[in-house]
């Protein structure tokens, strides 16, 4: 592995969107799967504690990392096949997700427009099963390629193997930390139908007087909504939506609906009800509140922000306070989305 791709005692504050301070004992920049395979064949690196870093947009650093950070920079995007009903499109794991979405639309391959402006990389998308405005990445997923960090071997995962769930996958559970995703392939439908059932998106399109939107118009609407609601990490440190929207059973929701008739809710195929975490947090009075160097964003209660000089412990302290308040008020447990390291 080229020496310039492996660095010692590397500061990580610029490599995470929260801007939290930390150092890694070692950092390797991975530009190609072969580099990773060669690295993992060397015992001194193969058995060191490892962490895979993409765009750093879903991460809370709580201190220095005594191990090897693998920063994924694998580039490349291409149409690999065309089928009767779909285009099959592949991207390197280090590609910027929003840039990749824009590229597919420019090429005339719709399907990912609802996921525009989500921060992070292509390789991180399956781990979190990113979703927004009525669409989950799993609905467009075809397969992914990864390197097994225990064996150094290349492996393929289809959709069932990924075990996708709501903001979840096998890579967040039993396979956590074992694989580094190198490329992801998507299946984009030729018989495309707009997904506009999400309330905020429907209102934005109505405001723009667009009754039959194109994929590009949906992407533009999503970008406008996200830009209004979410702070730019380049200006205000944050990790996007900090909590998952909680899922409750029908009985729990019926009880809550009596007390809170305006509680936003979204019925799920399995009979459970998804609640709006941002609404719960705002109802508890957290929106716009600060706790030292961290706070809750004034335009979106689901986002925790670095007001300046924050550390990971500050973020976690605020998150726990919010969880406790929501539990006391609603009896609903909020689960954080970001990875805590």
C-alpha positions in Angstrom: 0.0 0.0 0.0 1.4 3.4 -1.0 2.9 5.2 2.1 1.1 8.4 1.3 -2.3 6.7 1.9 -1.4 5.7 5.4 -1.0 8.5 8.1 -0.4 8.6 11.8 -2.2 10.6 14.6 -4.7 12.2 12.2 -7.2 14.9 13.4 -10.8 13.9 12.6 -12.6 17.2 13.3 -12.8 18.0 9.6 -13.8 14.5 8.7 -17.1 14.5 10.6 -20.0 16.8 9.9 -20.6 17.6 13.6 -17.1 19.1 13.7 -16.3 17.1 16.9 -12.6 16.9 18.0 -10.8 13.6 18.0 -7.7 11.9 16.6 -7.1 8.5 15.0 -3.9 6.6 15.7 -3.8 5.7 12.0 -5.8 6.6 9.0 -5.7 4.9 5.6 -7.3 6.5 2.5 -8.9 3.7 0.4 -9.1 4.7 -3.3 -9.5 1.2 -4.7 -10.6 -2.2 -3.3 -7.1 -3.7 -4.1 -5.5 -1.3 -1.6 -7.8 -2.5 1.1 -7.2 -6.2 0.3 -3.4 -5.6 0.4 -3.6 -3.8 3.7 -5.7 -6.5 5.3 -3.2 -9.1 4.3 -0.6 -7.5 6.6 -1.1 -8.8 10.2 -0.1 -5.5 11.8 -3.1 -3.8 10.2 -5.5 -6.7 9.9 -5.8 -7.3 13.7 -5.8 -3.6 14.7 -9.1 -2.1 15.8 -10.8 -0.6 12.7 -13.4 1.9 11.9 -14.8 2.6 8.4 -15.4 6.3 7.6 -17.4 7.6 4.7 -18.5 11.2 4.6 -18.7 11.4 8.4 -22.2 12.8 8.3 -23.8 10.2 10.6 -21.2 10.1 13.3 -20.7 11.3 16.9 -17.0 11.2 18.0 -16.6 10.9 21.7 -12.8 10.7 21.9 -9.6 9.6 20.2 -9.7 6.3 18.3 -6.9 3.9 19.2 -6.8 2.1 15.9 -7.0 2.3 12.1 -9.6 4.5 10.4 -10.4 3.4 6.9 -11.5 6.5 4.9 -13.4 5.3 1.8 -12.7 7.4 -1.3 -13.5 4.8 -4.0 -14.9 6.7 -7.0 -16.6 5.8 -10.2 -20.2 5.6 -11.6 -21.6 3.8 -14.6 -24.6 2.2 -16.1 -23.7 -1.5 -16.1 -26.8 -3.0 -17.8 -30.1 -2.1 -19.3 -33.1 -4.4 -18.8 -36.6 -4.4 -20.2 -37.9 -2.6 -17.1 -34.9 -1.0 -15.5 -31.5 0.6 -15.8 -28.8 -1.0 -13.6 -26.4 1.7 -12.3 -23.3 1.2 -10.2 -21.3 3.7 -8.1 -18.1 3.6 -6.0 -18.7 3.7 -2.3 -16.7 7.0 -2.0 -19.0 8.9 -4.4 -21.0 11.8 -2.8 -24.6 10.6 -2.5 -26.3 13.8 -3.7 -23.9 14.2 -6.7 -24.7 10.6 -7.6 -28.5 11.3 -7.5 -28.1 14.4 -9.6 -26.0 12.4 -12.1 -28.7 9.7 -12.5 -31.3 12.4 -13.2 -29.0 14.1 -15.7 -28.7 10.8 -17.5 -32.5 10.3 -17.6 -32.6 7.5 -15.0 -35.2 8.5 -12.4 -35.9 6.8 -9.1 -33.6 8.3 -6.5 -35.0 11.9 -6.6 -36.8 11.7 -3.2 -33.4 11.0 -1.6 -31.7 14.2 -3.0 -29.5 16.3 -0.7 -29.0 13.5 1.9 -25.5 14.0 3.1 -22.9 11.3 3.0 -21.5 8.8 0.5 -22.9 6.0 -1.6 -21.3 3.4 0.5 -23.0 4.6 3.6 -26.5 4.5 2.1 -27.1 0.8 2.5 -25.8 0.7 6.0 -28.4 3.2 7.2 -30.9 2.3 4.5 -31.3 6.0 4.0 -34.8 7.3 3.4 -36.7 10.5 3.0 -40.0 11.9 1.6 -41.7 8.6 1.1 -38.9 6.5 -0.3 -36.2 4.2 1.1 -33.0 3.3 -0.6 -33.9 -0.4 -0.3 -36.6 0.1 -2.8 -34.0 0.9 -5.5 -31.2 -1.3 -4.3 -29.9 -4.1 -6.5 -26.6 -5.4 -4.8 -23.4 -4.2 -3.2 -19.8 -5.3 -3.2 -17.7 -5.3 0.0 -14.4 -6.5 1.4 -14.5 -8.8 4.5 -12.1 -7.1 6.9 -11.5 -10.4 8.7 -10.5 -12.4 5.7 -9.6 -9.7 3.1 -11.9 -11.5 0.6 -14.4 -9.7 -1.7 -18.1 -10.6 -1.2 -21.4 -9.7 -2.8 -24.7 -8.9 -0.9 -28.1 -8.9 -2.5 -31.1 -7.3 -0.9 -32.2 -10.2 1.3 -28.6 -10.6 2.6 -28.6 -6.9 3.6 -31.7 -7.5 5.8 -32.9 -4.0 5.3 -35.3 -2.4 7.8 -36.3 1.1 8.8 -33.0 3.0 9.0 -31.4 -0.4 9.5 -29.4 -3.2 7.9 -27.3 -6.2 8.8 -24.3 -3.8 8.7 -25.6 -2.0 11.8 -26.2 -5.3 13.6 -24.4 -8.7 13.4 -22.2 -7.6 10.5 -21.2 -4.2 12.1 -17.6 -3.4 11.6 -16.8 -6.6 9.6 -17.3 -5.3 6.0 -16.1 -2.3 4.1 -18.6 -1.5 1.2 -16.7 -0.7 -2.0 -19.5 -0.3 -4.5 -23.3 -0.2 -4.7 -25.6 -1.1 -7.6 -29.1 0.3 -8.0 -32.1 -0.8 -10.1 -33.8 2.3 -11.5 -37.3 1.8 -13.0 -38.1 2.6 -16.6 -41.8 2.6 -15.7 -41.2 5.4 -13.3 -44.0 6.7 -11.1 -43.6 9.8 -8.9 -43.6 9.2 -5.2 -45.3 12.3 -3.8 -47.5 11.0 -0.9 -45.3 12.5 1.8 -47.1 15.5 3.2 -44.3 18.1 3.1 -43.4 17.1 -0.5 -47.0 17.2 -1.6 -47.4 20.7 -0.1 -44.2 21.9 -1.8 -45.3 20.7 -5.2 -48.8 22.3 -4.7 -47.1 25.6 -3.8 -45.1 25.3 -7.0 -48.4 24.5 -8.8 -46.9 21.2 -10.2 -49.6 18.6 -10.5 -47.7 16.0 -12.5 -44.0 16.4 -11.5 -41.0 15.1 -13.3 -38.2 13.4 -11.4 -36.2 16.6 -11.6 -39.0 18.7 -10.2 -39.4 16.3 -7.3 -35.6 16.5 -6.6 -35.7 20.3 -6.7 -38.7 20.3 -4.3 -36.9 18.0 -1.9 -33.7 20.1 -2.1 -35.8 23.2 -1.3 -37.5 21.6 1.7 -34.3 20.1 3.1 -32.4 23.4 2.7 -35.1 25.3 4.7 -35.3 22.7 7.5 -31.7 21.4 7.9 -28.5 23.4 8.6 -25.6 23.2 6.2 -22.8 21.2 8.0 -20.3 23.5 6.4 -21.8 26.4 8.5 -23.3 24.7 11.5 -22.0 21.3 12.7 -24.6 18.6 12.8 -25.3 15.0 11.9 -28.7 15.6 10.2 -31.7 13.9 11.8 -30.4 12.7 15.2 -33.3 10.4 16.1 -35.2 7.8 14.2 -39.0 8.2 13.9 -40.2 5.8 16.6 -42.5 2.8 15.7 -45.3 2.0 18.2 -48.0 -0.7 18.2 -51.6 0.2 17.4 -52.7 0.1 21.0 -50.0 2.5 22.1 -50.9 4.9 19.3 -54.6 4.8 20.2 -53.8 5.8 23.7 -51.6 8.6 22.6 -54.1 9.8 20.0 -56.7 10.5 22.7 -54.3 12.7 24.6 -52.6 14.3 21.5 -55.2 14.4 18.6 -52.8 16.4 16.4 -49.9 13.8 16.7 -48.5 13.1 13.2 -48.6 9.4 12.4 -47.9 7.1 9.5 -49.4 3.6 9.4 -46.9 0.9 8.4 -47.5 -2.4 6.4 -46.9 -4.5 9.5 -49.6 -2.7 11.5 -47.4 -0.5 13.6 -47.6 3.3 13.5 -44.6 5.5 12.8 -44.5 8.7 14.8 -42.8 12.0 14.0 -39.8 12.2 16.4 -39.4 15.9 15.6 -42.9 16.7 16.7 -42.5 14.8 20.0 -39.3 16.7 20.7 -40.8 20.1 19.8 -43.9 19.4 21.9 -41.5 18.9 24.9 -40.2 22.4 24.3 -36.7 21.5 23.0 -36.8 23.3 19.7 -34.2 26.1 19.7 -32.9 25.3 23.1 -29.2 25.3 24.0 -27.2 23.3 26.5 -23.8 24.9 26.6 -22.0 24.4 23.2 -24.8 22.2 21.8 -28.4 22.9 21.0 -31.6 21.9 19.1 -31.9 23.5 15.7 -34.5 26.3 15.7 -35.9 25.2 12.3 -36.0 21.5 13.0 -36.2 19.9 16.4 -34.9 16.6 15.0 -31.5 18.1 14.5 -28.9 18.6 17.2 -26.2 21.2 16.4 -22.7 22.2 17.5 -22.9 25.9 18.5 -19.1 26.0 18.7 -16.5 24.1 20.7 -18.7 21.1 21.4 -17.4 17.6 22.2 -19.0 14.3 21.8 -19.9 14.1 25.5 -21.9 17.4 25.1 -23.9 15.9 22.3 -24.7 12.7 24.1 -25.7 14.6 27.3 -28.2 16.7 25.3 -29.5 13.6 23.5 -30.1 11.7 26.7 -31.9 14.7 28.2 -34.2 14.8 25.2 -34.8 11.0 25.3 -35.7 11.3 29.0 -38.2 14.1 28.5 -39.9 12.4 25.6 -40.2 9.2 27.5 -41.7 11.0 30.5 -44.2 12.8 28.4 -45.2 10.2 25.8 -43.8 6.9 27.1 -42.0 6.6 23.7 -38.4 5.7 23.4 -36.3 7.7 20.9 -33.4 5.9 19.2 -30.4 7.9 17.9 -29.5 7.5 14.2 -25.8 8.4 14.3 -23.0 6.0 15.0 -21.3 6.8 18.3 -17.5 6.2 18.3 
